[in-house]
Amino acid sequence: MSDGKVVPVKRALLSVFDKTGMADFAGALAGLGVELVSTGGTHRLISGMGVAVRDISDLTGFPEMMDGRVKTLHPRVHGGLLSVRDNPEHQAAMTAHGIGAIDLVAVNLYPFEETIARGASWEEAIENIDIGGPAMIRSAAKNHAYVTVVVDPSDYGPVLDAIRTTGGVPLALRRRLAAKAYARTAAYYAVISDWFARTIDYPDLPYRTFSGRLRETLRYGENPHQWAAFYTTGELRPGVATARQVQGKSLSYNNLNDTDAAFELVSEFDPATPAVAIIKHANPCGFAVAPSLIEAYRLALRTDPVSAFGGIVALNQTIDEATATEIVKVFTEVIIAPDATEAAVAVIAAKKNLRLLLTGALADPKASGLTVRSLAGGLLVQGRDDRNVDDAAFRVVTHRQPSDAEIRDLKIAMKVAKHVKSNAIIYVRDGATVGIGAGQMSRLDSSRVAHRKAIDAAEAAGLPGALTEGSVVASDAFFPFPDGMLAAVEAGATAVIQPGGSLNDDKVIAAADAAGIAMVMTGMRHFRH
C-alpha cells in the first residue's frame, strides 16, 4: 500500500469533453516531466500546442472504433489504472502483458445533461451516454491509493501545486478527488436513469437516485446548529435555482425555501394581470391581483402587514420604480420577479442587504416533475402538484349560484390555497386575500385564525369590521363537518369553493343552503404539508 505517502505522477491519461483549462494543465504536466497519453479531440488539442503526447491507440495497440464507442476499454488502460503497485502478482501480470502504470487520469464526461435539456431526440441522447469515461473514473477512484483522478477542471490547479511542492499527490488529496469522482459518476447516471424513467413512463423504478450539483455551502440550515448546502439539479425551471441575483447578501436556507414558495405561487397567474405574493415561513401572508403591480402589492400587504415584516415578495411582472419604492418601505428579505427596470434596480440597490432575484420568466405551474422529502430510513417521492382550479370540474352544489365576481375570486382563492400549508382556509375579496389560515390542526381553527387576522388587518388599515365581510372562501380539502364552513359564513363569506368528497357533504351543502351562500365543488384537493 502507499501508506499515505505522496505518489509521484509519471504518466497521465487525459481525455475530456469539456476542455476548459486542459491546454494549460497538459502543458504544465509535460513541463514537470509527466508522460501524456490522450484520445481524440484532447489529443489534437495537446499535440497542436507542440507538446509531446501519445495517442491512446499507440498505448493499446488498437484503433479507436465504432464511432469512438470503443477506445479506452482495454486491459492496457484499466490494468494500468487498477494494478496494486506493491502486489507481486499484479506487477508480474503488468510485465507479462506490457502494461504500464497510469498515475493520473483527468476525465470529464459526454454532456448528457445538456443534451436532454435542449430537447434532443432519443437517439442523440443515447449517443451522449458516456461509457469509457465513467469506467476510467471508477477504476482510478477505486485505486486511489496509487492513482489520482480529476473530474473537475477546478482541481487542475491544486493537483499541479501538489506535484510542484511535494513531487506527487498526497493521499488526503487523492481520497478527496476519489470521493468527488464517485459523486460525479453517481450524479451522471442518476440523470440518465431519471431521463429513461420519464421518457418511457416508468416512475416506479425499483431503485431511485437523485442528483445535484453544489451551488453553495450555506451558513446553516433551518437553525444555526444544522449544516446546509444548496444543490441544483440541472432542471431549467425558472425560479430561485436559475435566477440571476442582482444584489444583496447570500440567501439562507430559509430564504431559499421561502423564495421558491413565493415564486411558485405568482407563477400560477397569467402574466398579463399583475400579481404579487408575500411569503413568510413558506406560507403566503398576502396575495393580490390588481390593475397595477403597486396596487397589487399594497393589497397583498394589507392582508397581514405584521407578518409581512421580514418576508419575501414575489411578482409576476417586471418590477417598476413605483412598486420598488413601495416595497422597500417595509423590511423585506428577498424580492423575486421575472425582471426589473433600471430605475427599480436603483431603488432596491439603496437597501444593500435586500436580495433581488430576476428569473427571466415565470415557472410553468403545469409542468411535470418530482418532489422529494426525507424520512428516517427512506424518501417520499411524488409528482409535482401540477394542476390547479382551471383544470378542475366546477360544480355548483347549492341553490344559489355564485356571481361572476365571486367565481373570479373563488378561483384566485383556490390557487392561493394550493400554496398554503394544510389545513388551508383562504378568504379573498376583489382579487386580494383578506384572511389566510394556515397549518392548523382543524379546518375550523383555520377559519377562525384567518378571520381574526382579517379583523386585525382592518384595524391596522383604519377600516370598520373585518376585511372578510363580503369575501369568498377556499378550502384546500373538504369540510368534514359544517362547522368550519359556518365559521367562514360568520366571518362574512358569501361563497365557498372546496373539493368535496366528505361523508358529510350533504350536511355541509344543506348548511350552505340554509345560510344562503353559494358553494362550488371541484373534486381536486391540494394538501400541502
Residue, then its C-alpha position, 0 to 999 in steps of 0.5 A: m500500500s502507499d501508506g499515505k505517502v505522496v505518489p509521484v505522477k509519471r504518466a497521465l491519461l487525459s481525455v475530456f469533453d469539456k476542455t476548459g483549462m486542459a491546454d494549460f494543465a497538459g502543458a504544465l504536466a509535460g513541463l514537470g516531466v509527466e508522460l501524456v497519453s490522450t484520445g481524440g479531440t484532447h489529443r489534437l488539442i495537446s499535440g497542436m500546442g507542440v507538446a509531446v503526447r501519445d495517442i491512446s491507440d499507440l498505448t493499446g495497440f488498437p484503433e479507436m472504433m465504432d464511432g469512438r464507442v470503443k477506445t479506452l476499454h482495454p486491459r492496457v488502460h484499466g490494468g494500468l489504472l487498477s494494478v496494486r503497485d506493491n502486489p507481486e502478482h499484479q506487477a508480474a501480470m503488468t510485465a507479462h502483458g506490457i502494461g504500464a502504470i497510469d498515475l493520473v487520469a483527468v476525465n470529464l464526461y459526454p454532456f448528457e445533461e445538456t443534451i436532454a435539456r435542449g430537447a434532443s431526440w432519443e437517439e442523440a441522447i443515447e449517443n451522449i451516454d458516456i461509457g469509457g469515461p465513467a469506467m476510467i473514473r471508477s477504476a482510478a477512484k477505486n485505486h486511489a491509493y496509487v492513482t489520482v483522478v480529476v473530474d473537475p477542471s477546478d482541481y487542475g490547479p491544486v493537483l499541479d501545486a501538489i506535484r510542484t511542492t511535494g513531487g506527487v499527490p498526497l493521499a488526503l488529496r487523492r481520497r478527496l478527488a476519489a470521493k468527488a469522482y464517485a459523486r460525479t459518476a453517481a450524479y451522471y447516471a442518476v440523470i440518465s436513469d431519471w431521463f429513461a424513467r420519464t421518457i418511457d413512463y416508468p416512475d416506479l423504478p425499483y431503485r431511485t437516485f437523485s442528483g445535484r450539483l453544489r451551488e453553495t455551502l450555506r451558513y446553516g440550515e433551518n437553525p444555526h446548529q444544522w449544516a446546509a448546502f444548496y444543490t441544483t439539479g440541472e432542471l431549467r425551471p425558472g425560479v430561485a435555482t436559475a435566477r440571476q441575483v442582482q444584489g444583496k447578501s447570500l440567501s439562507y436556507n430559509n430564504l431559499n425555501d421561502t423564495d421558491a414558495a413565493f415564486e411558485l405561487v405568482s407563477e400560477f397567474d397569467p402574466a398579463t394581470p399583475a400579481v404579487a405574493i408575500i411569503k413568510h415561513a413558506n406560507p403566503c401572508g398576502f396575495a393580490v391581483a390588481p390593475s397595477l403591480i403597486e396596487a397589487y402589492r399594497l393589497a397583498l400587504r394589507t392582508d397581514p402587514v405584521s407578518a409581512f415584516g421580514g418576508i419575501v415578495a414575489l411578482n409576476q411582472t417586471i418590477d417598476e420604480a413605483t412598486a420598488t419604492e413601495i416595497v422597500k418601505v417595509f423590511t423585506e428579505v428577498i424580492i423575486a420577479p421575472d425582471a426589473t427596470e433600471a430605475a427599480v434596480a436603483v431603488i432596491a440597490a439603496k437597501k444593500n442587504l435586500r436580495l433581488l432575484l430576476t428569473g427571466a420568466l415565470a415557472d410553468p405551474k403545469a409542468s411535470g416533475l418530482t418532489v422529494r422529502s426525507l424520512a428516517g430510513g427512506l424518501l417520499v417521492q411524488g409528482r409535482d402538484d401540477r394542476n390547479v382550479d382551471d383544470a378542475a370540474f366546477r360544480v355548483v352544489t347549492h341553490r344559489q349560484p355564485s356571481d361572476a365576481e365571486i367565481r373570479d375570486l373563488k378561483i384566485a382563492m383556490k390557487v392561493a390555497k394550493h400554496v398554503k400549508s394544510n389545513a388551508i382556509i383562504y378568504v379573498r375579496d376583489g382579487a386580494t386575500v383578506g384572511i389566510g389560515a394556515g397549518q392548523m390542526s382543524r379546518l375550523d381553527s383555520s377559519r377562525v385564525a384567518h378571520r381574526k387576522a382579517i379583523d386585525a388587518a382592518e384595524a391596522a388599515g383604519l377600516p370598520g369590521a373585518l376585511t372578510e365581510g363580503s369575501v369568498v372562501a377556499s378550502d384546500a380539502f373538504f369540510p368534514f363537518p359544517d362547522g368550519m364552513l359556518a365559521a367562514v359564513e360568520a366571518g362574512a363569506t358569501a361563497v365557498i369553493q372546496p373539493g368535496g368528497s366528505l361523508n358529510d357533504d350533504k350536511v355541509i351543502a344543506a348548511a350552505d343552503a340554509a345560510g344562503i351562500a353559494m358553494v362550488m365543488t371541484g373534486m381536486r384537493h391540494f394538501r400541502h404539508 
